[in-house]
Amino acid sequence: MNSSTPRPAKFANPDFVAPAVHAYVQELGYKESPILERLRLETANHPRARMMGDPSEAALFKLLISAMNVKRIVEVGVFTGYTTLAMALNLPDSGTIVGLDVSEEFTSVGKPYWIEAGVENKIDLRLGPALESLDKMISDGEESTYDFAFIDADKVNYEGYYERLIRLVRQNGIIAIDNVLWSGRVVDPKEQGDDTVALRQINKLVHGDVRVEHVMLPFADGVTLVRKK
Ligand SMILES: C[S@@+](CC[C@H](N)C(=O)[O-])C[C@H]1O[C@@H](n2cnc3c(N)ncnc32)[C@H](O)[C@@H]1O
């Protein structure tokens, strides 16, 4: 697809955005490089395709990474590595993204694209439960050494990820939290599933957290940006 061809509206329209507005944002809201587009299209055929992040949030992170001169990133939840690749593309050569996931199968989809883009040396993929990997990073003395973190794995552990990342991210670093609106289920009292309850809990925790400044963005599936004071 060349840059003048409208991008197909491939992302589920969240209930809180009018369909025409969603299509408009998909068309004009950001640019996607050809390699990211190819990885997205391959991921679209994956049985768990819905787990991939919205390209608009990947575009937001890319922009922040360049604007903030980010060098060290932690991503909790890699899947097929779309957001990983997007962020790695804007890291300087000396930059690192530690990607945490439990699945060799999911993450192996992205690896050929990381290699083709020449960013594989910047991506430090660690397979295993992310809580354990984050604890190891803390015990290895990495507190306050990361500039940017993205939480996008199992929702029931979001609070555990957040508390560990508050320690790992430096002052004025950013923690981005995905799916905070959960297709609007967070405001539906009938929705009492574990994931929904966990997301309501992290949203309240962040809102009351004096250690941070935050803003919840009602785009994609809801993304909260948290700045460590
Ligand atoms: C929503 S997907 C990540 C999507 C990715 N950030 C993107 O935007 O394309 C969630 C990922 O979290 C991983 N995951 C689930 N539980 C985990 C755990 N306890 N530790 C580490 N990764 C986990 C899954 O294997 C899955 O790949």
The ligand as an SDF file (V2000), in Angstrom:
LIG
                    3D

 27 29  0  0  0  0  0  0  0  0999 V2000
   -1.9210   -7.3470   24.5730 C   0  0  0  0  0  0  0  0  0  0  0  0
   -0.5510   -8.3770   24.1960 S   0  0  0  0  0  0  0  0  0  0  0  0
    0.7790   -7.2340   23.9380 C   0  0  0  0  0  0  0  0  0  0  0  0
    0.5850   -6.4330   22.6890 C   0  0  0  0  0  0  0  0  0  0  0  0
    1.7800   -5.6290   22.2160 C   0  0  0  0  0  0  0  0  0  0  0  0
    2.2670   -4.6780   23.2010 N   0  0  0  0  0  0  0  0  0  0  0  0
    1.3460   -4.8870   20.9640 C   0  0  0  0  0  0  0  0  0  0  0  0
    0.8600   -3.7530   21.1130 O   0  0  0  0  0  0  0  0  0  0  0  0
    1.3740   -5.4690   19.8770 O   0  0  0  0  0  0  0  0  0  0  0  0
   -0.2150   -9.0850   25.7610 C   0  0  0  0  0  0  0  0  0  0  0  0
    1.0190   -9.9780   25.8460 C   0  0  0  0  0  0  0  0  0  0  0  0
    1.2660  -10.2050   27.2270 O   0  0  0  0  0  0  0  0  0  0  0  0
    1.8280  -11.4920   27.3580 C   0  0  0  0  0  0  0  0  0  0  0  0
    1.6340  -11.9230   28.7470 N   0  0  0  0  0  0  0  0  0  0  0  0
    0.5090  -12.3560   29.3420 C   0  0  0  0  0  0  0  0  0  0  0  0
    0.7500  -12.6650   30.6230 N   0  0  0  0  0  0  0  0  0  0  0  0
    2.0540  -12.3950   30.8500 C   0  0  0  0  0  0  0  0  0  0  0  0
    2.9050  -12.4850   32.0030 C   0  0  0  0  0  0  0  0  0  0  0  0
    2.4400  -12.9020   33.1850 N   0  0  0  0  0  0  0  0  0  0  0  0
    4.1900  -12.1130   31.8620 N   0  0  0  0  0  0  0  0  0  0  0  0
    4.6710  -11.6690   30.6780 C   0  0  0  0  0  0  0  0  0  0  0  0
    3.9080  -11.5540   29.5660 N   0  0  0  0  0  0  0  0  0  0  0  0
    2.6260  -11.9150   29.6550 C   0  0  0  0  0  0  0  0  0  0  0  0
    1.0950  -12.3360   26.3270 C   0  0  0  0  0  0  0  0  0  0  0  0
    1.8690  -13.4630   25.9630 O   0  0  0  0  0  0  0  0  0  0  0  0
    0.8800  -11.3510   25.1910 C   0  0  0  0  0  0  0  0  0  0  0  0
    1.8750  -11.5020   24.2080 O   0  0  0  0  0  0  0  0  0  0  0  0
  1  2  1  0
  2  3  1  0
  2 10  1  0
  3  4  1  0
  4  5  1  0
  5  6  1  0
  5  7  1  0
  7  8  2  0
  7  9  1  0
 10 11  1  0
 11 12  1  0
 11 26  1  0
 12 13  1  0
 13 14  1  0
 13 24  1  0
 14 15  1  0
 14 23  1  0
 15 16  2  0
 16 17  1  0
 17 18  1  0
 17 23  2  0
 18 19  1  0
 18 20  2  0
 20 21  1  0
 21 22  2  0
 22 23  1  0
 24 25  1  0
 24 26  1  0
 26 27  1  0
M  CHG  2   2   1   9  -1
M  END
$$$$
